[in-house]
Amino acid sequence: MSLSLTEWVDVLDKEYLAEFVPAGGASVKIVTAPPGAQNMVMDRVAEVAGRRNCTVARLRADETKIQFIEHAFFAIARQIDWMELAHDWLREQFIANGVALAPEQRLEDLDAIAGQMGVEPREVVGEVRRWIVNGLLKDHQLTREFRTAMALLCQAVINPINVSPSDSDVLLQWLRGGKYSLSTLKKLQIFTRIGRHNARQMLTSLSRWLHTNGRGGLVVLIDASTVWLPVTTTGDTAPPTIRYSRNATLDFFEVLRQFIDEVDDLEHFLLVVGVPPTFWSDPKKGISQYTALQMRVVDEVRDRDRANPLGTAVRLDVPMEVGA
């Protein structure tokens, strides 16, 4: 049984994006659609998520090795404007402490802000540093490395002398999986790389950080349709940039299983994974090859005449001319 795309997106909007995700909830959805229809599905979800003021990150299996959680985090991080989030947090701190900054007021203009506060610029820097220590570095809902990085980026906005552009660049490269100096990173009091052991915690911190800065939450859309393309292709069809063996596909299933099992630890988060029908039927790379995930997404009790639009796994009915 399947649902229409419009019906399912409406349910997703009303039941999840309108209140559940902004209030701190999290969910994982695996959506089956005909080959070629994934872009349309993701476009529709991105549209309603944007209307709900959620930050949307889109990943494709032919561009990101989605069987590695750290690669997925890096791909998401490259779509985040980290300096804008730092600006938003600082602006909110000024407002919370009785300093009504004009929307056009640049936070880098310490002289103007100090004049409005009736203090010296160095006193503004000291006050902001106290806000960062008390409001950010002591926020233990964020991982230590994450809040340290966000604190340094906030300091870089208000006092770029203390945090050089190169230090900010190192932090951004660390978040985005780029090249950086490990010695410089250690000088910034961050002593670990982002890898499989901590990428999920970093993602949890990111979704909370986004909500702290006025966003409804984080919506991650993964088009996984190319996972089930043949590893070798013939004819005029170009092979995918990233190819998935059976073992790589099982690793991807494990990533999904962990997201489902740990969904209660996530906040302000929605993951939508688009898969083709071969996700269910492929004899070598189908879900039947990974019982741990299969048991979590297959409904043991279901209506014979109607699909469950709130289920973890949903099959969508998209017109074939659209999916062609």
Residue frames relative to the residue before (quaternion, step in Angstrom):
aa qw qx qy qz dx dy dz
M 1.0000 0.0000 0.0000 0.0000 0.00 0.00 0.00
S 0.1143 -0.8069 0.5789 0.0267 3.52 -1.04 0.79
L 0.3582 -0.6984 0.5822 0.2122 3.51 -1.38 0.33
S 0.5036 -0.6002 0.5056 0.3612 3.55 -1.21 0.39
L 0.6141 -0.5687 0.3978 0.3758 3.54 -1.13 0.64
T 0.6620 0.5173 -0.3131 0.4429 3.59 0.89 -0.90
E 0.6535 0.5161 -0.3173 0.4537 3.57 0.93 -0.89
W 0.6937 0.4816 -0.2901 0.4502 3.58 0.85 -0.94
V 0.6482 0.5096 -0.3246 0.4635 3.60 0.94 -0.82
D 0.6233 0.5328 -0.3392 0.4611 3.60 1.02 -0.73
V 0.6572 0.4931 -0.3080 0.4797 3.58 0.97 -0.84
L 0.6348 0.5316 -0.3254 0.4567 3.58 0.98 -0.85
D 0.6614 0.5103 -0.3003 0.4604 3.56 0.98 -0.85
K 0.7394 0.4402 -0.2433 0.4475 3.57 0.73 -1.06
E 0.7664 0.4060 -0.2050 0.4536 3.57 0.87 -0.95
Y 0.7887 0.2997 -0.1497 0.5154 3.59 1.12 -0.55
L 0.7814 0.3873 -0.2094 0.4422 3.58 0.54 -1.15
A 0.6237 0.5685 -0.3508 0.4059 3.60 1.06 -0.64
E 0.8427 0.0337 0.0283 0.5366 3.60 0.78 -0.96
F 0.6548 0.5681 -0.3372 0.3670 3.59 0.82 -0.96
V 0.7135 0.4322 -0.2627 0.4848 3.62 0.75 -0.99
P 0.6714 0.4805 -0.3264 0.4602 3.67 0.81 -0.81
A 0.6738 0.4952 -0.2982 0.4603 3.59 1.12 -0.61
G 0.6928 -0.4858 0.2787 0.4544 3.59 1.24 -0.05
G 0.5154 0.6622 -0.4106 0.3566 3.57 1.25 0.02
A 0.1484 -0.7695 0.6142 0.0929 3.54 -1.31 0.29
S 0.0221 0.8018 -0.5957 0.0425 3.56 -1.12 0.65
V 0.2384 -0.7384 0.6151 0.1400 3.53 -1.32 0.47
K 0.0518 -0.7962 0.6028 -0.0044 3.57 -0.90 0.97
I 0.1305 -0.7555 0.6382 0.0704 3.56 -0.98 0.93
V 0.0974 -0.8408 0.5319 -0.0253 3.54 -0.39 1.31
T 0.1917 -0.7779 0.5919 0.0882 3.56 -0.75 1.10
A 0.0792 0.7799 -0.6139 0.0933 3.55 -0.84 1.04
P 0.6356 -0.5379 0.3734 0.4090 3.61 -1.14 0.46
P 0.6429 -0.5209 0.3845 0.4094 3.59 -1.17 0.48
G 0.7911 0.2932 -0.2278 0.4862 3.56 -0.91 0.92
A 0.6590 0.5235 -0.3122 0.4407 3.59 1.24 -0.25
Q 0.4479 0.7277 -0.4450 0.2681 3.60 1.23 -0.16
N 0.6230 0.5501 -0.3520 0.4304 3.60 0.97 -0.78
M 0.6524 0.5140 -0.3168 0.4581 3.56 0.96 -0.85
V 0.6396 0.5213 -0.3247 0.4623 3.58 0.97 -0.86
M 0.6972 0.4721 -0.2794 0.4614 3.58 0.82 -1.00
D 0.6119 0.5482 -0.3491 0.4507 3.60 1.05 -0.71
R 0.6746 0.4963 -0.3030 0.4549 3.57 0.92 -0.88
V 0.6602 0.4888 -0.3149 0.4754 3.59 0.94 -0.83
A 0.6455 0.5211 -0.3229 0.4556 3.60 0.96 -0.84
E 0.6323 0.5461 -0.3345 0.4361 3.58 1.02 -0.76
V 0.7150 0.4275 -0.2730 0.4812 3.61 0.79 -0.96
A 0.6211 0.5330 -0.3504 0.4553 3.61 1.06 -0.64
G 0.6344 0.5242 -0.3265 0.4649 3.58 1.05 -0.75
R 0.6426 0.5201 -0.3271 0.4578 3.58 1.01 -0.74
R 0.6908 0.4445 -0.2664 0.5042 3.58 1.18 -0.56
N 0.5036 -0.6894 0.3933 0.3412 3.58 1.28 0.36
C 0.3982 0.6865 -0.5029 0.3423 3.56 1.04 0.78
T 0.4265 -0.6568 0.5532 0.2840 3.56 -1.19 0.56
V 0.1686 -0.8072 0.5635 0.0497 3.56 -0.71 1.12
A 0.0461 -0.7650 0.6423 0.0119 3.56 -0.96 0.95
R 0.1395 -0.8097 0.5684 0.0439 3.57 -0.76 1.05
L 0.0870 -0.7908 0.6058 0.0052 3.55 -0.92 1.01
R 0.1609 -0.7592 0.6232 0.0969 3.54 -1.20 0.63
A 0.5113 -0.6806 0.4377 0.2895 3.54 -0.93 0.93
D 0.6622 0.4888 -0.3223 0.4677 3.61 1.16 -0.41
E 0.7019 0.4164 -0.2644 0.5138 3.60 1.31 0.02
T 0.7759 0.2097 -0.0948 0.5874 3.57 1.18 -0.61
K 0.4109 -0.6929 0.5342 0.2564 3.57 -0.96 0.86
I 0.1462 -0.8647 0.4772 0.0567 3.52 0.26 1.33
Q 0.5385 0.5959 -0.4286 0.4139 3.60 1.21 0.03
F 0.6764 0.4040 -0.2798 0.5487 3.57 1.33 -0.10
I 0.4124 -0.7407 0.4728 0.2401 3.58 -0.52 1.17
E 0.6391 0.5271 -0.3431 0.4427 3.60 1.04 -0.68
H 0.6244 0.5178 -0.3461 0.4714 3.62 1.05 -0.65
A 0.6270 0.5240 -0.3345 0.4694 3.57 1.04 -0.75
F 0.6491 0.5091 -0.3263 0.4614 3.60 0.94 -0.83
F 0.6477 0.5177 -0.3287 0.4522 3.59 0.89 -0.86
A 0.6573 0.5089 -0.3134 0.4591 3.59 0.95 -0.85
I 0.6378 0.4996 -0.3209 0.4905 3.58 1.08 -0.70
A 0.6654 0.5279 -0.3035 0.4318 3.58 0.90 -0.96
R 0.6340 0.5349 -0.3345 0.4473 3.60 1.08 -0.64
Q 0.6826 0.4574 -0.2850 0.4936 3.59 1.23 -0.29
I 0.5975 0.5579 -0.3492 0.4580 3.59 1.31 0.05
D 0.3033 -0.7140 0.5995 0.1968 3.57 -1.02 0.86
W 0.2110 -0.8347 0.4983 0.1020 3.57 0.12 1.31
M 0.6603 0.5016 -0.3234 0.4559 3.60 0.97 -0.74
E 0.6046 0.5380 -0.3604 0.4639 3.59 1.08 -0.60
L 0.6374 0.5160 -0.3272 0.4694 3.59 1.01 -0.77
A 0.6329 0.5201 -0.3312 0.4683 3.59 1.02 -0.77
H 0.6314 0.5204 -0.3264 0.4733 3.59 0.98 -0.82
D 0.6704 0.5078 -0.3069 0.4456 3.59 0.87 -0.96
W 0.6549 0.5077 -0.3259 0.4552 3.60 0.93 -0.83
L 0.6679 0.4988 -0.3048 0.4607 3.58 0.90 -0.89
R 0.6437 0.5229 -0.3298 0.4511 3.58 0.92 -0.86
E 0.6521 0.5062 -0.3167 0.4673 3.57 1.00 -0.81
Q 0.6284 0.5314 -0.3406 0.4547 3.61 1.06 -0.65
F 0.6242 0.5223 -0.3394 0.4715 3.58 1.01 -0.74
I 0.6682 0.4977 -0.3035 0.4623 3.57 0.89 -0.93
A 0.6647 0.5139 -0.3033 0.4495 3.59 0.93 -0.91
N 0.7317 0.3858 -0.2253 0.5147 3.58 1.16 -0.54
G 0.6733 -0.5747 0.2754 0.3747 3.55 1.15 0.69
V 0.5708 0.5521 -0.4036 0.4545 3.60 1.19 0.35
A 0.1645 -0.8176 0.5481 0.0628 3.56 -0.24 1.28
L 0.1140 -0.8194 0.5609 0.0317 3.56 -0.03 1.29
A 0.4736 -0.6451 0.5159 0.3054 3.54 -1.06 0.74
P 0.6195 -0.5716 0.3759 0.3851 3.62 -1.06 0.66
E 0.7143 0.4442 -0.2628 0.4726 3.58 1.05 -0.70
Q 0.4768 0.6849 -0.4384 0.3336 3.59 1.25 -0.07
R 0.3109 -0.7508 0.5564 0.1733 3.57 -0.75 1.07
L 0.4393 -0.7143 0.4806 0.2567 3.56 -0.80 0.99
E 0.6013 0.5730 -0.3570 0.4274 3.57 1.19 -0.43
D 0.6233 0.5367 -0.3350 0.4595 3.60 1.24 -0.40
L 0.1428 -0.8449 0.5124 0.0566 3.56 0.31 1.29
D 0.6115 0.5653 -0.3623 0.4185 3.57 1.02 -0.72
A 0.6717 0.4903 -0.3017 0.4662 3.59 0.90 -0.89
I 0.6663 0.4926 -0.3073 0.4679 3.59 0.94 -0.85
A 0.6446 0.5182 -0.3186 0.4631 3.57 0.99 -0.84
G 0.6378 0.5249 -0.3273 0.4588 3.58 1.02 -0.77
Q 0.6563 0.5000 -0.3103 0.4723 3.56 1.02 -0.78
M 0.7049 0.4377 -0.2598 0.4939 3.59 1.07 -0.70
G 0.4069 -0.7339 0.4545 0.2989 3.58 1.23 -0.32
V 0.6065 0.5162 -0.3606 0.4854 3.57 1.11 0.72
E 0.6097 -0.5240 0.4363 0.4041 3.55 -1.33 -0.03
P 0.6372 -0.5494 0.3713 0.3929 3.62 -1.11 0.59
R 0.6510 0.5201 -0.3348 0.4401 3.60 0.97 -0.79
E 0.6151 0.5328 -0.3497 0.4643 3.58 1.16 -0.51
V 0.5926 0.5482 -0.3615 0.4665 3.58 1.14 -0.60
V 0.6448 0.5214 -0.3142 0.4623 3.55 0.97 -0.92
G 0.6639 0.5044 -0.3051 0.4601 3.59 0.93 -0.86
E 0.6533 0.5118 -0.3149 0.4606 3.56 1.00 -0.82
V 0.6511 0.5046 -0.3134 0.4725 3.58 0.95 -0.86
R 0.6244 0.5378 -0.3427 0.4511 3.58 1.00 -0.76
R 0.6450 0.5039 -0.3249 0.4738 3.60 1.00 -0.72
W 0.6265 0.5247 -0.3397 0.4656 3.59 1.03 -0.73
I 0.6541 0.5176 -0.3132 0.4541 3.56 0.96 -0.87
V 0.6652 0.5019 -0.3067 0.4599 3.58 0.93 -0.90
N 0.7573 0.4095 -0.2194 0.4589 3.58 0.75 -1.05
G 0.7798 0.3779 -0.1906 0.4612 3.59 0.96 -0.82
L 0.7745 0.3251 -0.1718 0.5147 3.56 1.17 -0.45
L 0.7270 0.4281 -0.2618 0.4687 3.58 0.68 -1.02
K 0.7060 0.4200 -0.2644 0.5052 3.60 1.19 -0.42
D 0.4831 0.6369 -0.4466 0.4020 3.57 1.29 0.26
H 0.1335 -0.8504 0.5066 0.0487 3.57 0.06 1.28
Q 0.4706 0.6227 -0.4724 0.4094 3.58 1.21 0.27
L 0.6600 0.4187 -0.2912 0.5516 3.56 1.29 -0.30
T 0.5339 -0.6125 0.4621 0.3554 3.59 -1.05 0.68
R 0.6502 -0.5530 0.3456 0.3897 3.58 -1.12 0.64
E 0.6776 0.4906 -0.3054 0.4549 3.59 0.85 -0.93
F 0.6555 0.5225 -0.3184 0.4427 3.57 0.98 -0.84
R 0.7131 0.4383 -0.2896 0.4643 3.59 0.77 -0.92
T 0.5806 0.5542 -0.3781 0.4614 3.59 1.14 -0.50
A 0.6679 0.4954 -0.3000 0.4674 3.58 0.92 -0.90
M 0.6694 0.4908 -0.3132 0.4614 3.60 0.91 -0.85
A 0.6216 0.5388 -0.3411 0.4549 3.60 1.03 -0.73
L 0.6708 0.4925 -0.2983 0.4674 3.58 0.94 -0.84
L 0.6444 0.5020 -0.3324 0.4714 3.59 1.00 -0.71
C 0.6297 0.5129 -0.3351 0.4776 3.60 1.06 -0.70
Q 0.6480 0.5012 -0.3210 0.4752 3.59 0.98 -0.76
A 0.6266 0.5487 -0.3372 0.4388 3.56 1.06 -0.71
V 0.6191 0.5372 -0.3463 0.4562 3.59 1.14 -0.58
I 0.7893 0.3664 -0.1766 0.4600 3.55 0.70 -1.10
N 0.8020 0.1050 -0.0327 0.5872 3.58 1.13 -0.58
P 0.0878 -0.8568 0.5062 0.0446 3.60 0.47 1.17
I 0.5179 0.6338 -0.4307 0.3802 3.62 1.21 -0.22
N 0.6989 0.4735 -0.2736 0.4610 3.57 0.98 -0.88
V 0.7621 0.2181 -0.1352 0.5944 3.59 1.07 -0.67
S 0.2861 -0.7989 0.5051 0.1577 3.55 -0.22 1.26
P 0.6493 -0.5065 0.3777 0.4233 3.60 -1.18 0.38
S 0.6288 0.5356 -0.3507 0.4414 3.59 1.03 -0.67
D 0.6306 0.5208 -0.3357 0.4673 3.60 1.05 -0.72
S 0.6431 0.5086 -0.3163 0.4773 3.58 0.99 -0.83
D 0.6373 0.5252 -0.3237 0.4617 3.56 1.01 -0.80
V 0.6263 0.5333 -0.3356 0.4590 3.59 1.01 -0.80
L 0.6556 0.5123 -0.3109 0.4595 3.59 0.94 -0.87
L 0.6753 0.4866 -0.2986 0.4669 3.57 0.91 -0.88
Q 0.6460 0.5003 -0.3226 0.4778 3.58 1.01 -0.76
W 0.6155 0.5403 -0.3373 0.4643 3.59 1.07 -0.73
L 0.6832 0.4833 -0.2837 0.4682 3.58 0.94 -0.88
R 0.7669 0.3968 -0.1810 0.4707 3.58 1.01 -0.84
G 0.5422 -0.6595 0.3904 0.3445 3.56 1.24 0.15
G 0.4427 0.6969 -0.4534 0.3357 3.58 1.16 0.52
K 0.6479 -0.4913 0.3968 0.4259 3.54 -1.30 -0.28
Y 0.1050 0.7844 -0.6023 0.1048 3.55 -0.97 0.88
S 0.5501 -0.6007 0.4721 0.3372 3.52 -1.34 0.31
L 0.3870 -0.7392 0.5026 0.2263 3.57 -0.62 1.12
S 0.6244 0.5372 -0.3445 0.4504 3.58 1.06 -0.67
T 0.6410 0.5032 -0.3197 0.4835 3.60 1.02 -0.77
L 0.6252 0.5414 -0.3352 0.4513 3.57 1.01 -0.80
K 0.6617 0.4998 -0.3095 0.4654 3.59 0.96 -0.82
K 0.6145 0.5413 -0.3477 0.4566 3.59 1.08 -0.65
L 0.6752 0.4715 -0.2784 0.4942 3.57 1.21 -0.52
Q 0.5162 -0.6801 0.3800 0.3558 3.58 1.34 0.28
I 0.5455 0.5190 -0.4431 0.4865 3.55 1.10 0.78
F 0.1122 -0.8670 0.4853 -0.0124 3.54 -0.42 1.26
T 0.7386 0.3649 -0.2313 0.5175 3.59 1.18 0.14
R 0.4482 -0.6523 0.5406 0.2853 3.54 -1.18 0.64
I 0.4801 -0.6136 0.5252 0.3424 3.55 -1.27 0.29
G 0.1370 0.7930 -0.5743 0.1499 3.56 -0.63 1.17
R 0.7892 -0.3149 0.2215 0.4786 3.52 -1.29 -0.27
H 0.6542 0.5542 -0.3164 0.4058 3.59 1.07 -0.70
N 0.8290 0.1988 -0.0933 0.5143 3.63 1.05 -0.53
A 0.4238 0.7325 -0.4581 0.2720 3.63 1.22 -0.03
R 0.6483 0.5140 -0.3338 0.4516 3.59 0.98 -0.75
Q 0.6418 0.5049 -0.3235 0.4780 3.60 1.03 -0.73
M 0.6206 0.5276 -0.3358 0.4730 3.58 1.08 -0.69
L 0.6454 0.5129 -0.3181 0.4681 3.58 1.02 -0.79
T 0.6235 0.5286 -0.3293 0.4726 3.58 1.06 -0.76
S 0.6569 0.5032 -0.3052 0.4713 3.57 0.97 -0.84
L 0.6333 0.5418 -0.3316 0.4420 3.57 1.00 -0.80
S 0.6720 0.4903 -0.3153 0.4566 3.60 0.84 -0.89
R 0.6460 0.4970 -0.3211 0.4823 3.60 1.05 -0.71
W 0.6433 0.5291 -0.3166 0.4537 3.58 1.00 -0.83
L 0.6295 0.5254 -0.3294 0.4681 3.58 1.01 -0.78
H 0.6749 0.4796 -0.3042 0.4711 3.59 0.89 -0.87
T 0.6036 0.5585 -0.3528 0.4465 3.59 1.04 -0.72
N 0.7500 0.3815 -0.1966 0.5032 3.55 1.09 -0.74
G 0.7385 -0.5013 0.2184 0.3945 3.54 1.04 0.81
R 0.5454 0.5977 -0.4196 0.4114 3.60 1.21 0.09
G 0.5702 -0.6071 0.4277 0.3512 3.55 -1.18 0.51
G 0.7175 -0.3389 0.2513 0.5543 3.56 1.13 -0.61
L 0.5178 -0.6109 0.4993 0.3309 3.53 -1.35 -0.20
V 0.0791 -0.7741 0.6280 0.0144 3.56 -0.84 1.06
V 0.1050 -0.7978 0.5935 0.0129 3.56 -0.61 1.20
L 0.1030 -0.7935 0.5997 0.0122 3.55 -0.75 1.12
I 0.0549 -0.8058 0.5895 -0.0107 3.58 -0.67 1.12
D 0.1906 -0.7444 0.6316 0.1029 3.54 -0.77 1.09
A 0.0555 -0.8420 0.5361 -0.0243 3.56 -0.18 1.32
S 0.3120 0.8078 -0.4708 0.1688 3.61 1.21 0.19
T 0.6841 0.5035 -0.3075 0.4289 3.61 1.00 -0.72
V 0.4416 0.6867 -0.4697 0.3361 3.62 1.22 -0.07
W 0.7616 0.3892 -0.1950 0.4801 3.58 1.01 -0.80
L 0.4050 0.6669 -0.5119 0.3595 3.59 1.17 0.41
P 0.5909 -0.5714 0.4119 0.3932 3.61 -1.07 0.58
V 0.5501 -0.6195 0.4486 0.3353 3.55 -1.07 0.75
T 0.7577 0.1937 -0.1263 0.6103 3.58 1.12 -0.69
T 0.1277 -0.7910 0.5963 0.0491 3.57 -0.96 0.87
T 0.1832 -0.7628 0.6118 0.1010 3.51 -1.23 0.53
G 0.7067 0.4538 -0.3261 0.4340 3.53 -1.26 0.24
D 0.7736 -0.3636 0.2690 0.4437 3.53 -1.21 -0.59
T 0.5375 0.6407 -0.4058 0.3686 3.59 1.24 -0.23
A 0.3572 -0.7379 0.5317 0.2126 3.57 -0.73 1.06
P 0.4690 -0.6726 0.4829 0.3074 3.61 -0.90 0.82
P 0.5595 -0.5963 0.4402 0.3709 3.61 -1.10 0.56
T 0.6129 -0.5645 0.4086 0.3725 3.55 -1.19 0.59
I 0.7673 0.1676 -0.0818 0.6136 3.57 1.04 -0.86
R 0.1595 -0.7996 0.5756 0.0630 3.55 -0.75 1.06
Y 0.2615 -0.7858 0.5496 0.1102 3.55 -1.05 0.81
S 0.2713 -0.7415 0.5968 0.1431 3.52 -0.68 1.13
R 0.6977 -0.4312 0.3348 0.4639 3.56 -1.27 0.01
N 0.6637 0.5025 -0.3153 0.4556 3.60 0.92 -0.85
A 0.6387 0.5152 -0.3314 0.4656 3.60 1.01 -0.77
T 0.6352 0.5236 -0.3266 0.4645 3.58 1.05 -0.76
L 0.6435 0.5064 -0.3226 0.4747 3.59 0.98 -0.77
D 0.6149 0.5270 -0.3437 0.4753 3.59 1.07 -0.67
F 0.6295 0.5206 -0.3261 0.4758 3.59 1.03 -0.76
F 0.6287 0.5242 -0.3305 0.4698 3.59 1.00 -0.80
E 0.6406 0.5243 -0.3241 0.4579 3.58 1.02 -0.76
V 0.6167 0.5338 -0.3409 0.4675 3.59 1.05 -0.74
L 0.6621 0.4915 -0.3049 0.4766 3.59 0.94 -0.88
R 0.6346 0.5363 -0.3304 0.4477 3.58 0.96 -0.84
Q 0.6642 0.4977 -0.3071 0.4657 3.57 0.95 -0.83
F 0.6215 0.5277 -0.3483 0.4627 3.59 1.00 -0.71
I 0.6683 0.4969 -0.3061 0.4612 3.59 0.92 -0.88
D 0.6925 0.4855 -0.2857 0.4506 3.59 0.88 -0.92
E 0.7687 0.3555 -0.1802 0.5002 3.59 1.05 -0.74
V 0.2988 0.7945 -0.4915 0.1947 3.57 1.23 0.35
D 0.6236 0.5504 -0.3472 0.4332 3.61 1.10 -0.57
D 0.6436 0.5097 -0.3272 0.4679 3.59 1.22 -0.33
L 0.6229 0.5264 -0.3332 0.4731 3.58 1.28 -0.26
E 0.1203 -0.7768 0.6140 0.0717 3.56 -1.22 0.52
H 0.8446 0.0993 -0.0878 0.5187 3.55 -1.15 0.74
F 0.5494 0.6266 -0.3472 0.4300 3.56 1.00 0.86
L 0.0240 0.7673 -0.6405 0.0201 3.53 -1.09 0.84
L 0.1026 -0.7781 0.6188 0.0324 3.55 -0.87 1.03
V 0.0338 -0.7786 0.6266 -0.0112 3.56 -0.82 1.07
V 0.0798 -0.8025 0.5912 -0.0039 3.56 -0.64 1.18
G 0.2109 -0.7895 0.5679 0.0986 3.56 -0.68 1.11
V 0.0031 -0.8034 0.5935 -0.0474 3.56 -0.77 1.08
P 0.4685 -0.6521 0.5084 0.3111 3.61 -1.21 0.46
P 0.6964 -0.4613 0.3234 0.4446 3.64 -1.21 0.15
T 0.5900 0.5860 -0.3758 0.4089 3.62 1.12 -0.51
F 0.4491 0.6635 -0.4526 0.3914 3.58 1.28 -0.17
W 0.7402 0.3950 -0.2086 0.5026 3.57 1.07 -0.78
S 0.8063 0.3784 -0.1469 0.4302 3.57 0.94 -0.88
D 0.5179 0.6563 -0.4335 0.3362 3.62 1.12 -0.41
P 0.4088 -0.7531 0.4558 0.2409 3.63 -0.63 1.07
K 0.7451 0.3881 -0.2210 0.4954 3.61 1.13 -0.49
K 0.8107 0.2103 -0.0873 0.5394 3.57 1.04 -0.76
G 0.4372 0.7021 -0.4530 0.3328 3.57 1.23 0.36
I 0.6958 -0.4968 0.3261 0.4033 3.55 -1.29 0.30
S 0.5506 0.6148 -0.4022 0.3965 3.61 1.17 -0.39
Q 0.6206 0.5516 -0.3412 0.4407 3.58 1.24 -0.37
Y 0.7513 0.2775 -0.1771 0.5719 3.58 1.28 -0.17
T 0.2413 -0.8378 0.4758 0.1160 3.52 0.22 1.35
A 0.6056 0.5900 -0.3650 0.3896 3.60 0.99 -0.76
L 0.6945 0.4268 -0.2727 0.5111 3.59 1.02 -0.74
Q 0.6191 0.5686 -0.3441 0.4182 3.56 0.97 -0.85
M 0.6689 0.5094 -0.3035 0.4482 3.57 0.92 -0.86
R 0.6927 0.4901 -0.2764 0.4512 3.59 1.14 -0.53
V 0.7631 0.3768 -0.2029 0.4843 3.60 1.13 -0.43
V 0.6408 0.5041 -0.3339 0.4730 3.61 1.20 -0.31
D 0.3678 -0.7339 0.5318 0.2080 3.56 -0.78 1.04
E 0.3302 -0.7472 0.5424 0.1959 3.58 -0.72 1.05
V 0.7589 0.2056 -0.1232 0.6055 3.57 1.15 -0.66
R 0.1630 0.7982 -0.5594 0.1528 3.57 -0.66 1.07
D 0.5639 -0.5862 0.4722 0.3398 3.51 -1.30 0.47
R 0.4522 -0.7089 0.4695 0.2693 3.59 -0.89 0.89
D 0.7675 0.3890 -0.1845 0.4750 3.57 1.14 -0.57
R 0.7996 0.2198 -0.1065 0.5486 3.58 1.18 -0.30
A 0.4098 -0.7035 0.5286 0.2404 3.57 -0.97 0.90
N 0.4506 -0.6777 0.5149 0.2695 3.55 -1.19 0.57
P 0.2897 -0.7946 0.5034 0.1765 3.63 -0.36 1.16
L 0.6724 0.4862 -0.2966 0.4729 3.60 1.24 -0.29
G 0.4563 0.7095 -0.4371 0.3120 3.58 1.25 -0.02
T 0.6175 -0.5436 0.4147 0.3889 3.54 -1.26 0.41
A 0.7685 0.2356 -0.1308 0.5803 3.58 1.00 -0.86
V 0.0197 -0.8043 0.5917 -0.0515 3.56 -0.77 1.10
R 0.2185 -0.7466 0.6137 0.1349 3.56 -1.03 0.83
L 0.1967 -0.8077 0.5503 0.0788 3.56 -0.74 1.08
D 0.3136 -0.7199 0.5925 0.1797 3.50 -1.13 0.78
V 0.0502 0.7888 -0.6062 0.0883 3.57 -0.27 1.29
P 0.5428 -0.6345 0.4234 0.3515 3.64 -0.78 0.93
M 0.5448 -0.6619 0.4083 0.3137 3.55 -0.88 0.97
E 0.6312 0.5345 -0.3578 0.4335 3.59 1.06 -0.63
V 0.6112 0.5303 -0.3480 0.4734 3.57 1.23 -0.44
G 0.7233 0.4525 -0.2440 0.4610 3.54 0.94 -0.92
A 0.5182 0.6594 -0.4211 0.3455 3.56 1.20 -0.29
